[in-house]
Amino acid sequence: MKKLTLLLSSLLTFSTLLMSAQLSQQVKNNSLIVYNSNIGLVHESRDLTLQKDDSSIKYEGVARSIDTDSVSVTLDPSITLYSQQFRFDKLTQSKLLEAHIGKKVEVRLLKNRNEFKVISGTLLAYNGKNSIIRTTDYKIITVESSDIIFDTIPKELITKPSLVWNINASKNIKTEMELDYLIKNISFKSDYILNIDSANSSLTGWITINNRSGKNFKETKLSLLAGDINRVRNRPAAYKEVRVLSMMSDDNEVTHKAYEGYHFYSIPFKVTLANNEKTQLKFITRTGLKIKRSYASMLTNPLYLRGEKKADVAQFVSLEGLNTPLPKGTIRTYSKLNGQKILLGENSIEHTPKNTPLKLQIGKNFDLKTTQRVIKRSGSKNWFNVDIEYTVQNSSNKSKTVELLIPFNRKSTSKIDTKQKYSFTKGNLATFSITVEADSTKSFKVNFESKK
Protein backbone atom coordinates (compact mmCIF):
# COMPACT_ATOMS: atom_id res chain seq x y z
CA MET A 1 0.00 0.00 0.00
CA LYS A 2 2.85 2.37 0.82
CA LYS A 3 4.43 1.80 -2.62
CA LEU A 4 1.06 2.33 -4.31
CA THR A 5 0.62 5.64 -2.45
CA LEU A 6 4.10 6.76 -3.53
CA LEU A 7 3.34 5.76 -7.10
CA LEU A 8 0.10 7.75 -7.19
CA SER A 9 1.82 10.73 -5.60
CA SER A 10 4.60 10.62 -8.21
CA LEU A 11 2.13 10.34 -11.07
CA LEU A 12 0.08 13.26 -9.72
CA THR A 13 3.14 15.47 -9.39
CA PHE A 14 4.33 14.45 -12.85
CA SER A 15 0.97 15.23 -14.45
CA THR A 16 0.89 18.62 -12.72
CA LEU A 17 4.34 19.51 -14.01
CA LEU A 18 3.39 18.42 -17.52
CA MET A 19 0.74 21.14 -17.43
CA SER A 20 3.25 23.71 -16.23
CA ALA A 21 3.52 27.10 -17.92
CA GLN A 22 6.58 27.96 -19.99
CA LEU A 23 8.79 30.37 -18.10
CA SER A 24 11.72 31.89 -19.95
CA GLN A 25 15.20 30.95 -18.71
CA GLN A 26 16.33 34.46 -19.60
CA VAL A 27 16.29 36.72 -16.54
CA LYS A 28 15.48 40.39 -17.14
CA ASN A 29 15.81 43.45 -14.89
CA ASN A 30 17.64 41.39 -12.31
CA SER A 31 19.03 43.23 -9.32
CA LEU A 32 20.29 42.55 -5.82
CA ILE A 33 20.44 44.65 -2.67
CA VAL A 34 22.88 43.40 -0.03
CA TYR A 35 22.33 44.48 3.57
CA ASN A 36 24.98 44.46 6.28
CA SER A 37 22.86 42.05 8.34
CA ASN A 38 23.56 38.85 6.35
CA ILE A 39 20.55 39.15 4.04
CA GLY A 40 19.92 40.23 0.47
CA LEU A 41 16.86 41.25 -1.53
CA VAL A 42 16.60 39.65 -4.99
CA HIS A 43 14.53 41.01 -7.87
CA GLU A 44 14.01 39.10 -11.12
CA SER A 45 11.56 39.15 -14.00
CA ARG A 46 11.00 36.65 -16.82
CA ASP A 47 8.69 36.22 -19.79
CA LEU A 48 5.80 33.85 -19.12
CA THR A 49 3.82 31.92 -21.75
CA LEU A 50 0.69 30.39 -20.27
CA GLN A 51 -2.04 28.23 -21.75
CA LYS A 52 -5.57 28.17 -20.39
CA ASP A 53 -5.18 24.58 -19.14
CA ASP A 54 -1.85 25.17 -17.35
CA SER A 55 -2.13 24.50 -13.63
CA SER A 56 1.30 25.50 -12.34
CA ILE A 57 4.32 27.74 -12.87
CA LYS A 58 7.80 26.45 -12.03
CA TYR A 59 10.49 29.06 -11.32
CA GLU A 60 13.91 27.41 -11.34
CA GLY A 61 17.11 28.79 -9.94
CA VAL A 62 16.10 30.62 -6.77
CA ALA A 63 18.68 30.74 -3.96
CA ARG A 64 18.87 27.74 -1.65
CA SER A 65 18.82 30.12 1.31
CA ILE A 66 15.56 31.77 0.24
CA ASP A 67 13.25 33.06 2.96
CA THR A 68 10.02 31.60 1.56
CA ASP A 69 7.88 33.79 3.82
CA SER A 70 9.23 36.88 2.05
CA VAL A 71 8.30 35.92 -1.53
CA SER A 72 6.38 38.58 -3.45
CA VAL A 73 5.28 37.49 -6.94
CA THR A 74 3.52 39.75 -9.45
CA LEU A 75 1.29 38.00 -11.99
CA ASP A 76 -1.18 39.18 -14.62
CA PRO A 77 -4.66 39.81 -13.12
CA SER A 78 -6.10 37.03 -15.31
CA ILE A 79 -4.04 34.46 -13.37
CA THR A 80 -5.37 33.19 -10.03
CA LEU A 81 -2.69 32.07 -7.58
CA TYR A 82 -3.71 29.29 -5.17
CA SER A 83 -0.57 28.11 -3.40
CA GLN A 84 3.21 28.16 -3.43
CA GLN A 85 5.81 25.44 -2.83
CA PHE A 86 9.58 25.54 -2.47
CA ARG A 87 10.97 22.44 -4.19
CA PHE A 88 14.52 21.17 -4.24
CA ASP A 89 15.13 17.46 -4.81
CA LYS A 90 18.71 16.55 -4.06
CA LEU A 91 19.47 13.54 -6.22
CA THR A 92 19.75 10.27 -4.32
CA GLN A 93 19.39 6.65 -5.36
CA SER A 94 16.16 6.41 -3.40
CA LYS A 95 14.59 9.42 -5.17
CA LEU A 96 15.63 8.16 -8.59
CA LEU A 97 14.16 4.73 -7.85
CA GLU A 98 10.92 6.22 -6.57
CA ALA A 99 10.60 8.45 -9.63
CA HIS A 100 11.15 5.44 -11.98
CA ILE A 101 8.47 3.17 -10.53
CA GLY A 102 6.36 1.95 -13.46
CA LYS A 103 8.95 3.08 -15.98
CA LYS A 104 11.43 1.35 -18.24
CA VAL A 105 14.94 0.89 -16.86
CA GLU A 106 18.03 -1.13 -17.68
CA VAL A 107 19.76 -3.50 -15.29
CA ARG A 108 23.39 -4.58 -15.32
CA LEU A 109 23.64 -8.28 -14.42
CA LEU A 110 26.78 -10.29 -13.80
CA LYS A 111 27.07 -12.91 -16.55
CA ASN A 112 30.30 -14.50 -15.31
CA ARG A 113 33.26 -13.39 -13.25
CA ASN A 114 34.52 -10.85 -15.79
CA GLU A 115 31.49 -10.14 -17.96
CA PHE A 116 28.18 -8.29 -17.54
CA LYS A 117 25.00 -8.28 -19.57
CA VAL A 118 22.36 -5.52 -19.69
CA ILE A 119 18.65 -6.32 -19.75
CA SER A 120 15.59 -4.06 -20.03
CA GLY A 121 12.53 -4.11 -17.84
CA THR A 122 10.01 -2.14 -15.80
CA LEU A 123 10.72 -1.09 -12.21
CA LEU A 124 7.84 -2.33 -10.06
CA ALA A 125 9.07 -1.62 -6.55
CA TYR A 126 12.17 -1.08 -4.46
CA ASN A 127 13.10 -1.67 -0.88
CA GLY A 128 16.43 -0.03 -0.18
CA LYS A 129 19.15 -2.39 -1.36
CA ASN A 130 16.90 -4.53 -3.58
CA SER A 131 14.45 -3.73 -6.39
CA ILE A 132 11.80 -5.75 -8.24
CA ILE A 133 11.92 -5.74 -12.05
CA ARG A 134 9.50 -7.14 -14.64
CA THR A 135 11.58 -8.12 -17.65
CA THR A 136 10.51 -7.74 -21.28
CA ASP A 137 9.47 -11.41 -21.31
CA TYR A 138 7.25 -10.76 -18.25
CA LYS A 139 9.41 -12.48 -15.69
CA ILE A 140 9.63 -10.98 -12.19
CA ILE A 141 13.17 -10.81 -10.82
CA THR A 142 14.87 -9.19 -7.82
CA VAL A 143 18.06 -7.25 -8.43
CA GLU A 144 20.37 -5.03 -6.44
CA SER A 145 19.28 -1.40 -6.67
CA SER A 146 22.84 -0.30 -7.40
CA ASP A 147 22.76 -2.33 -10.66
CA ILE A 148 19.90 -0.30 -12.15
CA ILE A 149 20.89 2.07 -14.97
CA PHE A 150 18.91 5.33 -15.41
CA ASP A 151 18.84 7.05 -18.80
CA THR A 152 17.46 10.42 -17.68
CA ILE A 153 16.38 12.40 -14.65
CA PRO A 154 12.55 12.37 -14.53
CA LYS A 155 10.86 15.73 -14.95
CA GLU A 156 9.05 15.42 -11.65
CA LEU A 157 12.40 15.67 -9.85
CA ILE A 158 13.33 19.32 -9.44
CA THR A 159 17.10 19.32 -9.10
CA LYS A 160 17.47 23.10 -8.85
CA PRO A 161 16.01 25.13 -5.96
CA SER A 162 12.64 26.18 -7.38
CA LEU A 163 9.38 27.85 -6.53
CA VAL A 164 6.24 26.16 -7.83
CA TRP A 165 2.95 28.08 -7.93
CA ASN A 166 -0.36 26.30 -8.37
CA ILE A 167 -2.54 28.56 -10.50
CA ASN A 168 -5.63 28.84 -12.64
CA ALA A 169 -5.40 30.61 -15.99
CA SER A 170 -8.60 32.03 -17.51
CA LYS A 171 -7.03 32.45 -20.96
CA ASN A 172 -3.93 31.92 -23.07
CA ILE A 173 -1.50 34.72 -22.29
CA LYS A 174 2.04 35.96 -22.87
CA THR A 175 3.13 38.26 -20.09
CA GLU A 176 5.95 39.13 -17.70
CA MET A 177 6.31 37.75 -14.21
CA GLU A 178 8.16 39.63 -11.46
CA LEU A 179 9.58 38.14 -8.29
CA ASP A 180 11.10 39.63 -5.14
CA TYR A 181 12.42 37.59 -2.23
CA LEU A 182 14.90 37.72 0.62
CA ILE A 183 17.92 35.43 0.85
CA LYS A 184 20.25 34.63 3.71
CA ASN A 185 24.01 34.08 3.93
CA ILE A 186 25.04 37.04 1.83
CA SER A 187 26.78 40.05 3.37
CA PHE A 188 29.17 42.87 2.72
CA LYS A 189 31.88 44.62 4.67
CA SER A 190 33.89 47.78 4.13
CA ASP A 191 37.68 48.08 4.17
CA TYR A 192 39.62 51.29 3.80
CA ILE A 193 43.24 52.02 2.94
CA LEU A 194 44.61 55.31 4.28
CA ASN A 195 47.96 56.19 2.71
CA ILE A 196 49.75 58.91 4.67
CA ASP A 197 52.10 61.07 2.64
CA SER A 198 53.53 64.45 3.58
CA ALA A 199 52.44 65.86 0.22
CA ASN A 200 49.25 64.00 -0.67
CA SER A 201 47.45 61.59 1.67
CA SER A 202 44.63 59.48 0.23
CA LEU A 203 41.79 57.20 1.30
CA THR A 204 40.49 54.26 -0.77
CA GLY A 205 37.41 52.25 0.19
CA TRP A 206 36.60 48.70 -0.86
CA ILE A 207 33.38 46.72 -0.48
CA THR A 208 33.77 42.95 -0.07
CA ILE A 209 30.65 40.89 -0.83
CA ASN A 210 30.57 37.36 0.58
CA ASN A 211 28.01 35.25 -1.27
CA ARG A 212 27.11 31.97 0.48
CA SER A 213 23.45 32.11 -0.49
CA GLY A 214 23.42 29.10 -2.83
CA LYS A 215 22.79 31.19 -5.95
CA ASN A 216 24.97 32.64 -8.71
CA PHE A 217 24.14 36.17 -9.80
CA LYS A 218 25.11 36.96 -13.39
CA GLU A 219 25.28 40.51 -14.74
CA THR A 220 23.23 41.81 -11.84
CA LYS A 221 22.50 45.40 -10.89
CA LEU A 222 23.93 45.69 -7.39
CA SER A 223 23.13 48.04 -4.51
CA LEU A 224 24.27 48.02 -0.89
CA LEU A 225 22.43 49.27 2.17
CA ALA A 226 24.47 50.61 5.10
CA GLY A 227 22.48 50.80 8.31
CA ASP A 228 20.71 48.53 10.77
CA ILE A 229 17.22 47.68 9.53
CA ASN A 230 14.34 46.50 11.67
CA ARG A 231 13.48 43.04 10.32
CA VAL A 232 9.86 43.31 11.51
CA ARG A 233 8.97 45.77 8.75
CA ASN A 234 7.27 44.73 5.50
CA ARG A 235 10.54 43.71 3.87
CA PRO A 236 9.75 43.15 0.17
CA ALA A 237 7.70 46.36 -0.04
CA ALA A 238 10.82 48.47 0.49
CA TYR A 239 12.35 47.16 -2.73
CA LYS A 240 10.80 49.50 -5.29
CA GLU A 241 12.17 52.54 -3.49
CA VAL A 242 15.61 50.99 -3.43
CA ARG A 243 15.50 49.89 -7.05
CA VAL A 244 14.78 53.44 -8.18
CA LEU A 245 17.69 54.73 -6.12
CA SER A 246 20.06 52.19 -7.60
CA MET A 247 19.30 53.50 -11.11
CA MET A 248 19.74 57.16 -10.32
CA SER A 249 23.25 57.66 -11.68
CA ASP A 250 24.99 56.63 -14.87
CA ASP A 251 28.39 57.87 -13.71
CA ASN A 252 31.37 55.56 -13.45
CA GLU A 253 31.69 56.16 -9.70
CA VAL A 254 29.79 54.36 -7.00
CA THR A 255 27.12 56.76 -5.77
CA HIS A 256 25.09 56.89 -2.59
CA LYS A 257 21.71 58.21 -1.60
CA ALA A 258 20.39 58.86 1.90
CA TYR A 259 16.95 57.34 2.47
CA GLU A 260 14.96 56.82 5.67
CA GLY A 261 18.07 57.09 7.85
CA TYR A 262 20.05 54.57 5.78
CA HIS A 263 22.51 54.97 2.92
CA PHE A 264 22.19 53.11 -0.37
CA TYR A 265 25.34 52.63 -2.41
CA SER A 266 24.69 52.02 -6.10
CA ILE A 267 27.20 50.19 -8.28
CA PRO A 268 27.02 51.80 -11.76
CA PHE A 269 27.93 48.62 -13.65
CA LYS A 270 26.50 45.10 -13.61
CA VAL A 271 28.24 42.60 -11.35
CA THR A 272 28.62 38.82 -11.42
CA LEU A 273 28.66 37.20 -7.96
CA ALA A 274 29.51 33.50 -7.90
CA ASN A 275 28.20 31.35 -5.08
CA ASN A 276 30.72 30.57 -2.31
CA GLU A 277 32.96 33.37 -3.49
CA LYS A 278 34.05 36.81 -2.31
CA THR A 279 33.95 39.79 -4.67
CA GLN A 280 35.65 43.13 -4.02
CA LEU A 281 34.52 46.44 -5.49
CA LYS A 282 36.20 49.83 -5.13
CA PHE A 283 33.62 52.37 -4.01
CA ILE A 284 35.49 55.47 -2.85
CA THR A 285 38.75 57.29 -3.68
CA ARG A 286 39.73 60.57 -2.05
CA THR A 287 43.08 62.30 -2.51
CA GLY A 288 44.66 65.45 -1.13
CA LEU A 289 43.45 64.75 2.41
CA LYS A 290 44.71 66.89 5.28
CA ILE A 291 46.18 64.77 8.05
CA LYS A 292 46.76 65.96 11.62
CA ARG A 293 48.86 63.95 14.08
CA SER A 294 48.28 63.93 17.83
CA TYR A 295 49.49 62.07 20.93
CA ALA A 296 47.68 61.15 24.14
CA SER A 297 48.36 59.16 27.29
CA MET A 298 45.59 57.82 29.54
CA LEU A 299 46.79 57.99 33.17
CA THR A 300 45.56 56.69 36.52
CA ASN A 301 42.87 58.26 38.70
CA PRO A 302 44.74 60.07 41.53
CA LEU A 303 42.53 58.29 44.07
CA TYR A 304 44.07 54.92 43.12
CA LEU A 305 47.62 55.82 42.16
CA ARG A 306 50.30 54.37 44.45
CA GLY A 307 54.03 54.96 44.17
CA GLU A 308 55.32 55.43 40.62
CA LYS A 309 53.79 54.20 37.40
CA LYS A 310 54.75 54.52 33.72
CA ALA A 311 52.32 54.79 30.83
CA ASP A 312 52.51 54.54 27.04
CA VAL A 313 51.59 57.32 24.65
CA ALA A 314 49.10 56.51 21.88
CA GLN A 315 49.51 58.23 18.53
CA PHE A 316 46.61 59.28 16.35
CA VAL A 317 45.93 60.66 12.90
CA SER A 318 42.85 62.80 12.32
CA LEU A 319 41.06 63.43 9.01
CA GLU A 320 38.68 66.22 8.20
CA GLY A 321 35.13 65.08 7.48
CA LEU A 322 34.62 63.67 3.99
CA ASN A 323 31.73 64.67 1.74
CA THR A 324 30.44 61.11 1.67
CA PRO A 325 29.24 58.73 4.43
CA LEU A 326 31.42 55.74 5.27
CA PRO A 327 29.84 52.34 6.07
CA LYS A 328 31.29 50.70 9.15
CA GLY A 329 34.46 48.74 8.52
CA THR A 330 38.21 48.55 9.04
CA ILE A 331 40.70 51.28 8.15
CA ARG A 332 44.32 50.26 7.64
CA THR A 333 46.84 53.09 7.74
CA TYR A 334 50.04 52.92 5.68
CA SER A 335 53.02 55.16 5.09
CA LYS A 336 56.30 54.91 3.15
CA LEU A 337 59.89 54.76 4.39
CA ASN A 338 62.71 54.65 1.83
CA GLY A 339 60.18 53.68 -0.83
CA GLN A 340 58.81 50.75 1.20
CA LYS A 341 55.18 50.72 2.39
CA ILE A 342 54.72 50.22 6.14
CA LEU A 343 51.53 49.34 8.03
CA LEU A 344 51.11 51.86 10.86
CA GLY A 345 47.90 50.52 12.41
CA GLU A 346 44.31 49.36 12.05
CA ASN A 347 41.02 50.81 13.30
CA SER A 348 37.37 49.81 13.29
CA ILE A 349 34.88 52.56 12.52
CA GLU A 350 31.12 52.62 12.92
CA HIS A 351 28.77 54.02 10.28
CA THR A 352 30.14 57.52 9.82
CA PRO A 353 27.94 60.32 8.41
CA LYS A 354 29.40 62.73 5.87
CA ASN A 355 31.42 65.72 7.13
CA THR A 356 32.25 63.84 10.34
CA PRO A 357 35.94 64.05 11.35
CA LEU A 358 37.76 60.76 11.94
CA LYS A 359 40.35 60.21 14.67
CA LEU A 360 42.29 56.99 14.20
CA GLN A 361 44.69 55.44 16.71
CA ILE A 362 47.58 53.98 14.77
CA GLY A 363 49.55 52.55 17.71
CA LYS A 364 51.84 53.47 20.59
CA ASN A 365 54.70 55.89 20.08
CA PHE A 366 58.07 54.27 20.76
CA ASP A 367 59.79 57.59 21.62
CA LEU A 368 57.19 59.03 24.00
CA LYS A 369 56.69 57.89 27.60
CA THR A 370 54.93 59.34 30.62
CA THR A 371 55.61 58.82 34.33
CA GLN A 372 53.26 59.59 37.24
CA ARG A 373 54.72 59.59 40.73
CA VAL A 374 53.05 60.19 44.10
CA ILE A 375 54.96 62.78 46.14
CA LYS A 376 52.66 62.96 49.16
CA ARG A 377 49.31 61.47 50.11
CA SER A 378 46.97 62.29 53.01
CA GLY A 379 43.28 62.24 53.78
CA SER A 380 40.57 60.58 55.81
CA LYS A 381 37.92 57.91 55.42
CA ASN A 382 35.87 60.07 53.06
CA TRP A 383 38.48 62.47 51.65
CA PHE A 384 41.82 62.21 49.92
CA ASN A 385 44.57 64.74 49.17
CA VAL A 386 47.51 63.79 46.96
CA ASP A 387 50.46 65.55 45.28
CA ILE A 388 51.58 63.93 42.02
CA GLU A 389 54.45 64.72 39.68
CA TYR A 390 53.93 64.04 35.98
CA THR A 391 56.83 63.67 33.55
CA VAL A 392 56.75 63.42 29.75
CA GLN A 393 59.84 62.07 28.00
CA ASN A 394 60.40 62.79 24.31
CA SER A 395 63.27 60.77 22.80
CA SER A 396 62.52 61.71 19.20
CA ASN A 397 64.29 64.35 17.12
CA LYS A 398 61.15 66.53 16.85
CA SER A 399 59.11 68.58 19.28
CA LYS A 400 55.88 66.79 20.31
CA THR A 401 52.71 67.87 22.11
CA VAL A 402 51.15 65.18 24.31
CA GLU A 403 47.74 65.24 25.95
CA LEU A 404 47.66 63.72 29.44
CA LEU A 405 44.18 62.41 30.25
CA ILE A 406 43.60 61.99 34.00
CA PRO A 407 40.28 60.54 35.27
CA PHE A 408 39.22 62.56 38.33
CA ASN A 409 36.20 62.49 40.65
CA ARG A 410 34.90 65.84 39.48
CA LYS A 411 32.48 67.21 42.11
CA SER A 412 31.51 70.67 43.35
CA THR A 413 33.92 70.34 46.28
CA SER A 414 36.80 68.85 44.26
CA LYS A 415 39.98 70.89 43.81
CA ILE A 416 42.93 70.82 41.43
CA ASP A 417 45.90 73.02 42.27
CA THR A 418 48.68 73.36 39.68
CA LYS A 419 50.65 75.96 37.70
CA GLN A 420 50.05 73.97 34.52
CA LYS A 421 47.01 74.86 32.36
CA TYR A 422 44.33 72.20 31.99
CA SER A 423 40.70 71.67 30.96
CA PHE A 424 38.08 68.97 31.37
CA THR A 425 37.19 66.82 28.36
CA LYS A 426 34.59 64.09 28.06
CA GLY A 427 33.14 65.02 31.43
CA ASN A 428 35.67 63.89 34.01
CA LEU A 429 39.04 63.81 32.24
CA ALA A 430 41.43 66.47 33.50
CA THR A 431 43.37 67.13 30.29
CA PHE A 432 46.87 68.67 30.20
CA SER A 433 48.44 69.60 26.85
CA ILE A 434 52.22 69.36 27.27
CA THR A 435 54.73 70.37 24.58
CA VAL A 436 58.13 68.71 24.93
CA GLU A 437 61.13 69.64 22.84
CA ALA A 438 63.18 67.01 20.99
CA ASP A 439 65.36 64.74 23.20
CA SER A 440 64.13 66.26 26.44
CA THR A 441 61.71 65.79 29.33
CA LYS A 442 59.19 68.04 31.01
CA SER A 443 57.71 67.69 34.51
CA PHE A 444 55.02 69.46 36.50
CA LYS A 445 53.19 68.92 39.81
CA VAL A 446 49.47 68.73 40.59
CA ASN A 447 47.56 68.62 43.87
CA PHE A 448 44.22 66.77 43.81
CA GLU A 449 41.63 66.94 46.58
CA SER A 450 38.20 65.34 46.51
CA LYS A 451 35.70 63.09 48.19
CA LYS A 452 36.41 59.43 47.73
JOWO-V90669 format. One record per helix or strand of 2 or more residues. SS is the DSSP state (hx for helix, st for strand). FROM is the first residue (numbers start at 0). LEN is the number of residues. Records with the same first field share a line. If there is no record, write none. Layout:
SS: FROM-LEN, FROM-LEN
This chain:
hx: 1-17, 92-7, 144-3, 235-11
st: 21-2, 27-8, 38-12, 55-5, 65-9, 78-9, 103-9, 114-13, 129-6, 139-5, 147-2, 161-8, 172-12, 185-10, 200-11, 216-10, 254-5, 261-5, 270-3, 276-13, 290-8, 307-12, 328-9, 339-10, 357-22, 382-12, 399-8, 414-4, 422-3, 428-8, 439-12
